[in-house]
Amino acid sequence: SLWEKSGHWENYKDNMFTTESEKRDFAIKPMNCPGHIQIFNKGIRSYKDLPLRYGEFGACHRNEPSGALHGIMRVRGFTQDDGHIFCQPSQIAPECVDFHRLAFKVYGDFGFDAVQVKLALRPEKRIGSDEQWDKAEEALREALRACGAEWEELPGEGAFYGPKIEYHLKDSIGRSWQVGTMQVDFFMPGRLGAEFVAEDNTRQVPVMLHRAIVGSMERFIGILIENHAGAMPTWLAPVQVVVMNVTERQEAWVREVADGLRSAGFRVETDLRNEKITYKIREHSIQKLPWQLIIGDKEVAARTVSARTRAGENLEPVPLEAFISRLRDEVAGRK
């Protein structure tokens, strides 16, 4: 019944998984938005509370056609960095501007500089009046103008409940993927009974902005892996440093170095196998780990570490504290 009220059942049911129990029909959640409206509806809301922002890493399930499935880039069950902003119409543009700037900062941190912005407009199958759609589409154009952004318009590509700004990234082989989105929704809050007490003491329906920066976490991880060809920047790499010994005489210092790095907040592995050091270096180079620390007798005696970069550059031995300081700078700068 919730999905019937929200409009999903009428406009989106072909993409929903359904089940039946005790002669009742159920639909598995394809989107998080109706749930966030239920939270908004718990209690009386005032105009002073707006904009009110909710966010979650929400699990969604959508019955995508089997031919459209594509590795982890397009799946039927995924996690979305989903957020919803409840606001007044006058707050739409500033909220969209703030989101646009935040999204570009996040994409820049992940190493994406060429971000395409597109504006998806009213589809043929939709809810609401043309007058409401005119307002929603113009609000998004106003926000993009305020950001100084350039965008491409996509007629008919909006969601059934509202137009949206789409953020597209290109992977390493040039394919374009939609990740982030900002959508203006004048309709769903009213359908599900959301309202706030306005300044004139009347009850009014809030506008809901649907926002996500990376969108599907699975898709974004796939894009990242392909974009960096597995060679993740140090701040992002699952394993940032591997510490290895030349012979078993260095085991104690290797463990101490690894413990020191972990205490400083880094993700570290040790390699104490009884293998030649050249074999270890080659194996971890193939894994594209950002840093290798090689510990021999000289490093043990001087209590230093010899670092090797992913590019194959061997650096002069330095005290562990000096290497930790360098690593901190590299991670903090998203280098």
C-alpha positions as CSV (number, residue, x, y, z in Angstrom):
1,S,0.0,0.0,0.0
2,L,2.9,2.4,0.7
3,W,4.2,2.0,-2.9
4,E,0.7,2.6,-4.3
5,K,0.4,5.8,-2.4
6,S,3.9,7.0,-3.4
7,G,3.2,6.4,-7.1
8,H,5.8,3.7,-7.6
9,W,3.3,0.9,-8.1
10,E,1.6,2.7,-11.0
11,N,4.8,4.0,-12.6
12,Y,7.6,1.7,-11.6
13,K,6.1,-1.8,-10.8
14,D,7.9,-3.5,-13.7
15,N,11.2,-2.8,-12.0
16,M,10.1,-4.0,-8.5
17,F,10.4,-7.4,-6.9
18,T,7.2,-8.6,-5.3
19,T,6.2,-11.4,-3.0
20,E,3.0,-12.6,-1.3
21,S,2.4,-13.8,2.3
22,E,-0.9,-14.6,4.0
23,K,-2.9,-13.3,1.1
24,R,-1.1,-9.9,1.2
25,D,1.1,-8.5,-1.5
26,F,4.5,-7.0,-0.6
27,A,7.1,-5.1,-2.6
28,I,10.8,-5.2,-1.9
29,K,12.2,-1.7,-1.5
30,P,13.5,-0.3,-4.8
31,M,14.1,3.2,-3.4
32,N,14.7,4.8,0.1
33,C,12.6,7.9,-0.4
34,P,9.2,6.7,1.0
35,G,11.0,5.5,4.1
36,H,12.5,8.9,4.7
37,I,9.1,10.5,4.4
38,Q,7.8,8.2,7.1
39,I,10.6,9.5,9.4
40,F,9.7,13.1,8.5
41,N,6.1,12.4,9.4
42,K,7.0,11.3,13.0
43,G,6.1,14.5,14.9
44,I,5.0,18.0,14.0
45,R,7.5,19.9,11.7
46,S,7.9,23.7,11.6
47,Y,9.3,25.9,8.8
48,K,12.1,26.6,11.3
49,D,13.2,23.0,11.0
50,L,13.7,23.3,7.3
51,P,15.8,22.4,5.4
52,L,15.8,19.0,7.1
53,R,18.3,16.6,5.8
54,Y,18.3,12.8,6.1
55,G,20.9,10.4,4.7
56,E,21.7,6.7,4.8
57,F,23.6,4.0,2.9
58,G,20.3,2.3,1.9
59,A,20.0,-1.2,0.3
60,C,17.7,-1.2,-2.8
61,H,16.5,-4.0,-5.1
62,R,15.4,-3.4,-8.6
63,N,14.2,-6.0,-11.2
64,E,16.5,-4.9,-14.0
65,P,16.2,-6.8,-17.3
66,S,18.8,-9.6,-17.4
67,G,20.3,-8.2,-20.6
68,A,21.0,-4.9,-18.8
69,L,23.0,-6.5,-16.0
70,H,26.7,-5.7,-16.3
71,G,29.2,-7.0,-13.7
72,I,29.1,-4.8,-10.6
73,M,28.3,-1.8,-12.8
74,R,24.6,-2.7,-13.0
75,V,23.1,-5.1,-10.5
76,R,19.7,-5.9,-9.0
77,G,20.7,-5.4,-5.4
78,F,22.9,-2.4,-4.5
79,T,23.7,0.1,-1.8
80,Q,23.0,3.8,-2.4
81,D,24.5,6.8,-0.6
82,D,21.0,8.2,-0.5
83,G,19.9,11.5,1.0
84,H,16.6,13.5,1.1
85,I,16.3,17.1,1.9
86,F,12.9,18.5,3.0
87,C,12.7,22.2,2.3
88,Q,10.6,25.1,1.1
89,P,10.6,26.1,-2.6
90,S,12.8,29.2,-1.8
91,Q,15.5,26.8,-0.4
92,I,15.7,24.6,-3.5
93,A,18.4,26.6,-5.4
94,P,20.8,27.1,-2.4
95,E,20.6,23.4,-1.4
96,C,21.3,22.4,-5.0
97,V,24.2,24.8,-5.3
98,D,25.8,23.4,-2.0
99,F,25.3,19.8,-3.2
100,H,26.8,20.6,-6.6
101,R,30.0,22.0,-5.0
102,L,30.2,19.0,-2.6
103,A,29.8,16.5,-5.4
104,F,32.6,18.0,-7.5
105,K,34.9,18.1,-4.4
106,V,34.2,14.4,-3.8
107,Y,34.8,13.5,-7.5
108,G,38.0,15.4,-7.5
109,D,39.2,13.6,-4.4
110,F,38.6,10.3,-6.2
111,G,40.6,11.5,-9.2
112,F,37.8,12.4,-11.6
113,D,38.2,15.8,-13.3
114,A,36.0,15.4,-16.4
115,V,32.5,15.3,-14.9
116,Q,29.6,15.7,-17.3
117,V,26.5,17.4,-16.0
118,K,23.1,16.6,-17.5
119,L,19.6,17.8,-16.8
120,A,16.9,15.0,-17.2
121,L,13.5,16.5,-18.0
122,R,9.9,15.3,-17.6
123,P,9.2,11.8,-19.0
124,E,6.0,10.8,-20.7
125,K,4.9,8.6,-17.8
126,R,4.8,11.0,-14.8
127,I,2.8,12.4,-11.9
128,G,1.9,16.0,-11.2
129,S,0.8,18.9,-13.4
130,D,2.9,20.6,-16.1
131,E,2.9,23.8,-14.1
132,Q,4.7,21.9,-11.2
133,W,7.1,20.4,-13.7
134,D,7.9,23.8,-15.1
135,K,8.8,25.1,-11.6
136,A,10.9,22.0,-10.8
137,E,12.9,22.1,-14.0
138,E,13.5,25.9,-13.8
139,A,14.7,25.5,-10.2
140,L,17.4,23.1,-11.3
141,R,18.4,25.3,-14.2
142,E,18.7,28.3,-11.8
143,A,20.9,26.2,-9.4
144,L,23.2,25.2,-12.3
145,R,23.5,28.8,-13.5
146,A,24.4,29.9,-10.0
147,C,27.2,27.3,-10.0
148,G,28.5,28.5,-13.4
149,A,28.0,25.0,-14.7
150,E,27.6,23.8,-18.3
151,W,25.0,21.1,-18.9
152,E,23.2,19.0,-21.5
153,E,19.5,18.7,-21.4
154,L,17.9,15.2,-21.8
155,P,14.1,15.5,-22.7
156,G,12.1,12.6,-21.3
157,E,14.8,11.2,-19.1
158,G,13.6,12.4,-15.7
159,A,12.1,10.3,-12.9
160,F,8.3,9.9,-12.9
161,Y,8.2,12.2,-9.8
162,G,10.6,14.9,-10.9
163,P,13.4,16.2,-13.0
164,K,17.0,15.6,-12.0
165,I,20.6,16.8,-12.4
166,E,22.8,13.9,-13.3
167,Y,26.5,13.6,-12.8
168,H,28.3,11.3,-15.3
169,L,31.9,10.0,-15.0
170,K,33.9,8.3,-17.7
171,D,35.9,5.2,-16.9
172,S,39.3,4.3,-18.2
173,I,38.0,3.0,-21.6
174,G,35.8,6.0,-22.2
175,R,32.4,4.6,-21.2
176,S,30.1,7.1,-19.4
177,W,28.3,6.1,-16.2
178,Q,25.7,8.1,-14.2
179,V,26.7,8.3,-10.6
180,G,25.4,11.2,-8.6
181,T,22.0,12.8,-8.9
182,M,19.9,15.7,-7.5
183,Q,16.2,15.5,-8.1
184,V,13.4,18.0,-7.2
185,D,10.2,16.3,-6.1
186,F,7.0,18.3,-5.5
187,F,4.7,15.3,-5.5
188,M,5.7,12.4,-3.3
189,P,5.7,14.2,0.1
190,G,2.1,15.3,-0.5
191,R,1.0,11.8,-1.5
192,L,2.5,10.4,1.7
193,G,1.0,13.0,4.0
194,A,4.2,15.1,4.7
195,E,3.6,18.6,5.9
196,F,5.0,21.4,8.0
197,V,3.6,24.4,9.9
198,A,4.5,27.5,7.8
199,E,5.3,31.0,9.2
200,D,1.6,32.0,8.7
201,N,0.5,29.0,10.8
202,T,-0.9,27.1,7.8
203,R,0.0,23.5,7.0
204,Q,2.1,23.2,3.8
205,V,3.7,20.3,1.9
206,P,7.5,20.4,1.8
207,V,9.5,20.0,-1.4
208,M,11.8,16.9,-1.3
209,L,15.2,16.8,-2.9
210,H,16.6,13.4,-3.6
211,R,20.4,13.4,-3.6
212,A,23.2,10.9,-4.1
213,I,26.9,11.6,-4.8
214,V,28.3,8.2,-5.8
215,G,24.9,6.6,-6.4
216,S,25.3,2.8,-6.5
217,M,28.3,1.9,-4.3
218,E,28.9,-1.2,-6.4
219,R,29.0,0.8,-9.6
220,F,31.3,3.4,-8.2
221,I,33.8,0.8,-6.9
222,G,33.8,-0.7,-10.4
223,I,34.5,2.6,-12.0
224,L,37.3,3.3,-9.5
225,I,38.9,0.0,-10.1
226,E,38.8,0.4,-13.9
227,N,39.8,4.1,-13.8
228,H,42.9,3.5,-11.7
229,A,43.5,0.1,-13.4
230,G,43.7,-1.3,-9.8
231,A,46.5,1.1,-8.8
232,M,44.5,3.0,-6.2
233,P,45.9,6.2,-4.7
234,T,47.5,5.6,-1.3
235,W,44.6,7.2,0.7
236,L,42.1,4.8,-1.0
237,A,44.1,1.6,-1.4
238,P,42.8,-1.3,0.7
239,V,46.4,-2.1,1.7
240,Q,48.6,0.9,1.8
241,V,51.9,-0.6,2.9
242,V,53.5,-4.0,2.9
243,V,56.5,-4.6,5.2
244,M,58.8,-7.5,4.3
245,N,62.0,-9.0,5.5
246,V,65.1,-10.2,3.6
247,T,65.9,-13.1,6.2
248,E,64.2,-14.2,9.4
249,R,66.8,-12.2,11.4
250,Q,64.7,-9.0,10.7
251,E,61.3,-10.4,11.8
252,A,61.1,-8.6,15.1
253,W,61.8,-5.1,13.5
254,V,59.3,-5.9,10.7
255,R,56.6,-6.6,13.2
256,E,57.5,-3.4,15.2
257,V,57.4,-1.3,12.0
258,A,54.0,-2.7,11.0
259,D,52.6,-2.1,14.5
260,G,53.9,1.5,14.4
261,L,52.2,2.1,11.1
262,R,48.9,0.5,12.3
263,S,49.0,2.7,15.4
264,A,49.3,5.7,13.1
265,G,46.1,4.6,11.3
266,F,47.5,3.0,8.2
267,R,46.4,-0.3,6.5
268,V,49.4,-2.6,6.7
269,E,50.4,-6.2,5.9
270,T,53.6,-8.0,6.7
271,D,55.3,-10.6,4.4
272,L,57.5,-12.8,6.5
273,R,57.5,-15.8,4.1
274,N,60.7,-17.7,3.6
275,E,61.0,-16.5,0.0
276,K,63.7,-14.5,-1.9
277,I,63.2,-10.7,-1.5
278,T,63.1,-10.3,-5.3
279,Y,60.1,-12.7,-5.4
280,K,58.3,-10.8,-2.7
281,I,58.9,-7.4,-4.4
282,R,57.7,-8.7,-7.7
283,E,54.5,-10.3,-6.2
284,H,53.5,-7.1,-4.4
285,S,54.3,-5.0,-7.4
286,I,51.9,-7.0,-9.4
287,Q,49.3,-6.4,-6.7
288,K,49.9,-2.6,-7.3
289,L,50.3,-1.8,-3.6
290,P,51.4,1.9,-3.1
291,W,54.3,1.2,-0.8
292,Q,56.7,-1.6,0.0
293,L,59.1,-1.4,3.0
294,I,62.1,-3.7,2.7
295,I,63.9,-4.5,6.0
296,G,67.4,-5.9,5.9
297,D,70.2,-6.1,8.5
298,K,71.2,-2.5,7.9
299,E,67.7,-1.2,8.6
300,V,67.5,-3.3,11.8
301,A,70.8,-1.9,13.0
302,A,69.9,1.7,12.2
303,R,66.2,1.3,13.1
304,T,65.2,2.7,9.7
305,V,63.0,1.5,6.8
306,S,63.8,1.4,3.1
307,A,60.8,2.3,1.0
308,R,60.0,1.3,-2.6
309,T,57.2,3.1,-4.5
310,R,54.7,1.5,-6.8
311,A,56.6,3.0,-9.7
312,G,59.7,1.0,-8.8
313,E,61.7,3.9,-7.2
314,N,63.9,2.9,-4.3
315,L,64.2,5.6,-1.6
316,E,67.0,6.2,0.8
317,P,66.5,4.6,4.3
318,V,64.8,6.9,6.8
319,P,63.5,6.6,10.4
320,L,60.1,5.1,10.7
321,E,58.7,8.4,12.0
322,A,59.9,10.2,8.9
323,F,58.1,7.7,6.6
324,I,54.9,8.0,8.7
325,S,55.1,11.8,8.3
326,R,55.4,11.4,4.5
327,L,52.6,8.9,4.4
328,R,50.3,11.2,6.4
329,D,50.9,14.1,4.0
330,E,50.2,11.9,1.0
331,V,47.0,10.6,2.4
332,A,45.8,14.0,3.7
333,G,46.4,15.6,0.3
334,R,44.6,12.8,-1.5
335,K,47.7,12.5,-3.7
